[in-house]
Amino acid sequence: MNKGYGVTVTRTDGGGGMPEKSALVVVATDELDAELVASRVAGAASEAETLRELTEEEVLEYGLDLEDHGSAKALAVPNL
């Protein structure tokens, strides 16, 4: 069964610049799967860390469809 997760992604450009952090909400089966989904969305030069499982209210607030495994939404203002 899919669940919603809050994930942070750190991307590097490989040129020694400052890493860029983003917050995502993703639909996945577990925490490891959430990190894989987020890394796939962010690209090869990224690392993902699952912060926590979302509550049912948060899933509704972010408009996540738990039937749509692998979907992800970036958060404009991280509030996880």
Z-matrix of the N, CA and C atoms (Angstrom, degrees):
N
C 1 1.445
C 2 1.531 1 109.14
N 3 1.301 2 116.05 1 135.24
C 4 1.456 3 121.97 2 179.70
C 5 1.517 4 111.32 3 -79.20
N 6 1.324 5 114.38 4 151.06
C 7 1.456 6 122.66 5 177.16
C 8 1.520 7 108.06 6 -137.41
N 9 1.316 8 116.37 7 167.11
C 10 1.459 9 121.30 8 175.09
C 11 1.516 10 109.97 9 -96.83
N 12 1.333 11 116.08 10 140.95
C 13 1.464 12 121.79 11 -179.49
C 14 1.514 13 110.01 12 -134.35
N 15 1.320 14 115.68 13 146.59
C 16 1.454 15 122.31 14 170.76
C 17 1.514 16 108.03 15 -95.90
N 18 1.328 17 116.30 16 129.25
C 19 1.464 18 121.91 17 -174.66
C 20 1.526 19 109.23 18 -133.94
N 21 1.325 20 116.89 19 140.57
C 22 1.462 21 120.50 20 169.89
C 23 1.518 22 108.10 21 -104.60
N 24 1.314 23 114.63 22 142.88
C 25 1.459 24 121.29 23 179.93
C 26 1.522 25 108.05 24 -124.30
N 27 1.316 26 116.43 25 131.89
C 28 1.461 27 121.90 26 175.61
C 29 1.515 28 107.77 27 -112.35
N 30 1.330 29 115.23 28 121.53
C 31 1.464 30 120.99 29 179.47
C 32 1.514 31 109.90 30 -111.74
N 33 1.317 32 114.88 31 139.35
C 34 1.460 33 120.72 32 174.50
C 35 1.513 34 108.28 33 -119.14
N 36 1.319 35 115.62 34 149.62
C 37 1.468 36 119.11 35 -179.15
C 38 1.521 37 112.11 36 -92.91
N 39 1.332 38 117.35 37 -3.58
C 40 1.456 39 120.32 38 179.14
C 41 1.508 40 113.98 39 80.73
N 42 1.321 41 117.34 40 -8.01
C 43 1.453 42 120.62 41 -178.22
C 44 1.520 43 113.36 42 -99.81
N 45 1.304 44 117.02 43 12.11
C 46 1.451 45 120.12 44 179.18
C 47 1.511 46 113.84 45 85.25
N 48 1.334 47 117.55 46 5.66
C 49 1.461 48 120.69 47 178.26
C 50 1.519 49 111.69 48 -74.20
N 51 1.295 50 115.38 49 175.20
C 52 1.464 51 120.97 50 179.35
C 53 1.525 52 110.18 51 -66.83
N 54 1.331 53 116.91 52 135.52
C 55 1.464 54 119.83 53 175.62
C 56 1.529 55 110.09 54 -64.43
N 57 1.311 56 115.63 55 147.40
C 58 1.457 57 122.06 56 179.88
C 59 1.521 58 108.71 57 -109.17
N 60 1.338 59 117.07 58 125.94
C 61 1.462 60 121.30 59 -179.98
C 62 1.514 61 109.93 60 -103.98
N 63 1.326 62 114.85 61 142.03
C 64 1.455 63 122.17 62 176.82
C 65 1.516 64 108.68 63 -136.36
N 66 1.323 65 114.91 64 153.50
C 67 1.462 66 120.46 65 174.73
C 68 1.523 67 108.46 66 -111.38
N 69 1.313 68 115.64 67 134.85
C 70 1.459 69 122.05 68 178.55
C 71 1.515 70 109.85 69 -128.47
N 72 1.324 71 116.05 70 154.99
C 73 1.452 72 121.86 71 164.26
C 74 1.517 73 105.83 72 -114.18
N 75 1.324 74 116.16 73 133.86
C 76 1.462 75 120.55 74 -175.13
C 77 1.514 76 110.45 75 -133.02
N 78 1.331 77 114.88 76 158.89
C 79 1.463 78 122.33 77 174.59
C 80 1.516 79 107.17 78 -105.68
N 81 1.334 80 115.63 79 120.78
C 82 1.463 81 120.66 80 -175.75
C 83 1.524 82 109.62 81 -152.51
N 84 1.325 83 115.05 82 171.41
C 85 1.464 84 119.75 83 -178.72
C 86 1.520 85 113.24 84 -84.48
N 87 1.339 86 117.46 85 -30.56
C 88 1.464 87 121.60 86 178.92
C 89 1.522 88 108.72 87 -157.92
N 90 1.334 89 116.94 88 -177.65
C 91 1.462 90 120.65 89 -175.53
C 92 1.526 91 113.15 90 -62.81
N 93 1.318 92 117.30 91 -42.28
C 94 1.467 93 120.52 92 178.98
C 95 1.523 94 110.75 93 -63.85
N 96 1.319 95 116.37 94 -43.50
C 97 1.461 96 120.78 95 178.04
C 98 1.528 97 110.12 96 -62.12
N 99 1.340 98 117.68 97 -37.38
C 100 1.465 99 121.23 98 178.12
C 101 1.524 100 110.66 99 -61.34
N 102 1.322 101 116.68 100 -40.86
C 103 1.465 102 120.42 101 178.38
C 104 1.523 103 111.32 102 -66.86
N 105 1.316 104 116.88 103 -38.44
C 106 1.469 105 120.30 104 177.86
C 107 1.519 106 111.07 105 -65.35
N 108 1.338 107 116.55 106 -42.66
C 109 1.464 108 120.58 107 178.31
C 110 1.528 109 109.71 108 -61.20
N 111 1.328 110 116.86 109 -47.56
C 112 1.471 111 120.76 110 -178.10
C 113 1.526 112 111.41 111 -63.61
N 114 1.332 113 117.29 112 -40.56
C 115 1.464 114 120.49 113 178.86
C 116 1.520 115 111.28 114 -65.15
N 117 1.314 116 116.28 115 -37.92
C 118 1.468 117 120.26 116 178.80
C 119 1.529 118 109.55 117 -64.94
N 120 1.318 119 117.31 118 -39.39
C 121 1.466 120 121.48 119 179.57
C 122 1.533 121 110.60 120 -68.49
N 123 1.337 122 116.84 121 -41.69
C 124 1.471 123 121.45 122 -174.08
C 125 1.522 124 113.61 123 -79.59
N 126 1.312 125 118.17 124 -23.68
C 127 1.456 126 120.59 125 179.09
C 128 1.514 127 113.03 126 109.47
N 129 1.316 128 114.73 127 173.77
C 130 1.469 129 121.90 128 -171.44
C 131 1.522 130 113.32 129 -63.61
N 132 1.305 131 118.76 130 -36.82
C 133 1.467 132 121.26 131 -175.62
C 134 1.527 133 110.32 132 -91.13
N 135 1.332 134 116.69 133 51.93
C 136 1.457 135 119.98 134 -178.13
C 137 1.521 136 111.14 135 -138.30
N 138 1.319 137 114.02 136 156.14
C 139 1.456 138 121.74 137 174.01
C 140 1.514 139 107.11 138 -127.21
N 141 1.334 140 117.06 139 138.15
C 142 1.459 141 121.13 140 -178.52
C 143 1.516 142 110.31 141 -119.85
N 144 1.319 143 114.77 142 147.41
C 145 1.461 144 121.23 143 177.04
C 146 1.523 145 108.27 144 -137.32
N 147 1.327 146 116.31 145 124.83
C 148 1.448 147 120.62 146 177.33
C 149 1.518 148 109.08 147 -76.08
N 150 1.325 149 116.11 148 127.91
C 151 1.464 150 120.76 149 178.48
C 152 1.522 151 111.05 150 -86.31
N 153 1.348 152 115.20 151 -48.18
C 154 1.460 153 118.72 152 -179.30
C 155 1.522 154 110.98 153 -173.76
N 156 1.320 155 114.28 154 166.17
C 157 1.461 156 120.96 155 173.20
C 158 1.523 157 108.00 156 -79.28
N 159 1.324 158 116.53 157 139.49
C 160 1.457 159 121.17 158 179.71
C 161 1.525 160 110.64 159 -79.28
N 162 1.315 161 115.94 160 152.19
C 163 1.462 162 120.91 161 174.41
C 164 1.529 163 108.66 162 -77.10
N 165 1.319 164 116.22 163 166.09
C 166 1.469 165 120.09 164 177.43
C 167 1.522 166 110.85 165 -60.32
N 168 1.333 167 116.68 166 -37.45
C 169 1.460 168 120.78 167 179.51
C 170 1.534 169 110.86 168 -64.67
N 171 1.320 170 117.16 169 -40.39
C 172 1.467 171 120.88 170 179.20
C 173 1.524 172 111.10 171 -67.35
N 174 1.323 173 117.17 172 -38.79
C 175 1.466 174 120.75 173 177.24
C 176 1.526 175 109.40 174 -57.57
N 177 1.337 176 116.39 175 -44.65
C 178 1.465 177 120.58 176 178.32
C 179 1.528 178 111.27 177 -67.33
N 180 1.331 179 116.46 178 -42.72
C 181 1.470 180 121.31 179 -179.28
C 182 1.525 181 111.74 180 -59.43
N 183 1.325 182 117.33 181 -41.89
C 184 1.464 183 121.62 182 -179.30
C 185 1.530 184 112.72 183 -83.74
N 186 1.324 185 117.32 184 -5.42
C 187 1.458 186 120.83 185 177.65
C 188 1.514 187 113.44 186 69.69
N 189 1.334 188 116.84 187 33.90
C 190 1.468 189 120.30 188 179.54
C 191 1.523 190 110.79 189 -81.45
N 192 1.308 191 115.55 190 139.11
C 193 1.463 192 122.51 191 174.76
C 194 1.519 193 107.11 192 -101.75
N 195 1.320 194 117.58 193 107.31
C 196 1.462 195 121.33 194 -176.18
C 197 1.527 196 113.06 195 -67.19
N 198 1.320 197 117.50 196 -9.32
C 199 1.464 198 121.11 197 174.93
C 200 1.531 199 111.46 198 -83.95
N 201 1.328 200 116.98 199 -12.20
C 202 1.464 201 122.60 200 -175.01
C 203 1.537 202 110.31 201 -101.36
N 204 1.322 203 115.43 202 73.29
C 205 1.468 204 120.53 203 -178.78
C 206 1.521 205 110.61 204 -56.30
N 207 1.330 206 115.83 205 135.06
C 208 1.457 207 120.65 206 177.16
C 209 1.512 208 114.41 207 91.18
N 210 1.326 209 117.32 208 -3.88
C 211 1.465 210 117.63 209 178.02
C 212 1.522 211 109.51 210 -75.86
N 213 1.321 212 116.17 211 152.28
C 214 1.456 213 121.74 212 -177.28
C 215 1.513 214 109.88 213 -148.62
N 216 1.319 215 114.52 214 148.17
C 217 1.472 216 120.70 215 176.31
C 218 1.524 217 107.60 216 -133.17
N 219 1.309 218 115.33 217 134.93
C 220 1.467 219 120.58 218 174.68
C 221 1.515 220 108.54 219 -81.32
N 222 1.325 221 115.28 220 144.36
C 223 1.453 222 120.71 221 177.43
C 224 1.516 223 108.95 222 -99.51
N 225 1.319 224 116.35 223 128.23
C 226 1.461 225 120.49 224 178.98
C 227 1.529 226 110.59 225 -66.68
N 228 1.302 227 116.06 226 -40.76
C 229 1.457 228 122.43 227 178.68
C 230 1.528 229 107.10 228 -125.57
N 231 1.307 230 117.62 229 105.75
C 232 1.455 231 119.46 230 -178.53
C 233 1.520 232 111.83 231 -61.97
N 234 1.327 233 115.73 232 123.69
C 235 1.458 234 119.60 233 177.56
C 236 1.533 235 109.77 234 -134.55
N 237 1.311 236 115.39 235 39.39
C 238 1.447 237 119.86 236 178.89
C 239 1.503 238 108.61 237 -89.80
